[in-house]
């Protein structure tokens, strides 16, 4: 059974707003697109992901995969609505700003979920959640946002997958510096 990946993707004007002191609006949009493209390539390179769906206000130009309209009701509500349309499992929900994500990272996360029923990838600070992989049909309430890792882990047994490609999301100037220290290049020629 192939996995379905769901990626929330903000409208261009809202992307990477925490980098406003470092990057101009056009540069933030370009960076978010570069990160998104990297995540899509990693998902496409995974031997386990059979379909990729976007959760976005508008269907991006040229996007031919699944698309679910984000009506602005809040990330967790929108993910639940999209999941209801897709079918709950096996389902991977991950953020589109993972600068170092590789297909192997995706496969390791999904393998862990297949063994335990679900797997969670924390952010590099151990507070947030960058990905949730649901293999079984146990109830699960998405709680992305502040303190999401604890909220997600409190919902029952789950493998915790701590790999650099999954933990390093780019939200702040420090995150961008950390990604660049590990080989990410904002010109798209990252390792």
Residue pairs with C-beta under 8 A, 6 or more apart in sequence:
1 90
2 48
2 49
2 50
2 51
2 90
3 46
3 48
3 49
3 50
3 51
3 90
3 91
3 92
3 110
3 133
4 49
4 50
4 51
4 52
4 53
4 66
4 86
4 87
4 90
4 91
4 92
5 43
5 49
5 51
5 52
5 53
5 91
5 92
5 93
5 94
6 53
6 54
6 55
6 68
6 79
6 82
6 83
6 86
6 91
6 92
6 93
6 94
7 36
7 39
7 40
7 43
7 52
7 53
7 54
7 55
7 93
7 94
7 95
7 96
8 54
8 55
8 56
8 70
8 75
8 78
8 79
8 93
8 95
8 96
9 36
9 54
9 55
9 56
9 60
9 96
10 32
10 56
10 57
11 56
11 57
11 58
12 29
12 32
13 25
15 28
15 29
15 31
15 32
16 23
16 28
16 29
16 31
16 32
16 97
16 170
16 171
17 28
18 171
18 172
18 173
19 28
19 31
19 170
19 171
19 172
19 173
19 176
20 28
21 173
22 173
22 176
23 31
30 186
31 170
31 176
31 186
32 96
32 97
34 186
34 188
35 96
35 97
35 98
35 99
35 170
36 96
36 97
37 188
38 98
38 99
38 101
38 190
39 94
39 95
39 96
39 97
39 98
39 101
40 52
42 98
42 101
42 102
42 103
42 105
42 106
42 165
43 49
43 52
43 103
43 106
44 52
44 103
45 102
45 103
45 106
46 103
46 106
46 107
46 110
47 103
47 107
48 106
48 107
48 110
48 111
49 92
49 106
49 110
51 65
51 66
52 65
52 66
53 65
53 66
53 67
53 68
53 82
53 86
54 60
54 63
54 65
54 66
54 67
54 68
55 68
55 70
55 78
55 79
55 82
56 67
56 68
56 69
56 70
57 69
57 70
57 71
57 72
58 69
59 67
66 86
68 78
68 81
68 82
68 85
68 86
70 78
71 78
72 78
73 81
75 142
75 144
75 145
76 141
76 142
76 143
76 144
76 145
79 93
79 142
79 144
80 142
83 91
83 93
83 142
88 134
88 137
88 140
89 134
89 135
89 136
89 137
90 110
90 113
90 114
90 133
90 134
90 135
91 133
91 134
92 106
92 109
92 110
92 113
92 131
92 132
92 133
92 134
93 131
93 132
93 134
93 142
94 121
94 130
94 131
94 132
94 166
95 130
95 131
95 169
97 169
97 170
97 171
98 105
98 130
98 131
98 165
98 166
98 168
98 169
99 168
99 169
99 170
99 175
99 176
99 179
99 182
99 184
99 190
100 164
100 165
100 168
100 179
100 182
100 183
100 184
100 190
101 165
101 166
102 165
104 165
105 163
105 164
105 165
105 166
108 161
108 163
109 119
109 121
109 131
109 133
109 161
109 163
109 166
110 119
110 133
110 135
112 119
112 133
112 159
112 161
113 119
113 133
113 134
113 135
113 159
114 135
115 159
116 135
116 157
116 158
116 159
117 134
117 135
117 136
117 138
117 157
117 158
118 132
118 133
118 134
118 135
118 136
118 138
118 140
118 156
118 157
118 158
118 159
119 131
119 132
119 133
119 135
119 158
119 159
119 160
119 161
120 129
120 131
120 132
120 133
120 149
120 152
120 153
120 158
120 159
120 160
120 161
121 129
121 130
121 131
121 132
121 160
121 161
121 162
121 163
121 166
121 167
122 128
122 129
122 130
122 149
122 160
122 162
122 167
123 129
123 130
123 149
123 167
123 169
124 167
124 168
124 169
124 175
124 178
126 149
127 146
127 147
127 148
127 149
127 150
128 144
128 145
128 146
128 147
128 148
128 149
128 169
129 143
129 144
129 148
129 149
129 152
130 166
130 167
130 169
131 161
131 166
132 140
132 142
132 152
134 140
138 156
139 155
140 155
141 155
142 152
143 151
143 152
152 158
153 160
164 182
168 175
168 178
168 179
168 182
169 175
170 176
170 179
176 186
180 186
183 190
183 191
184 190
184 191
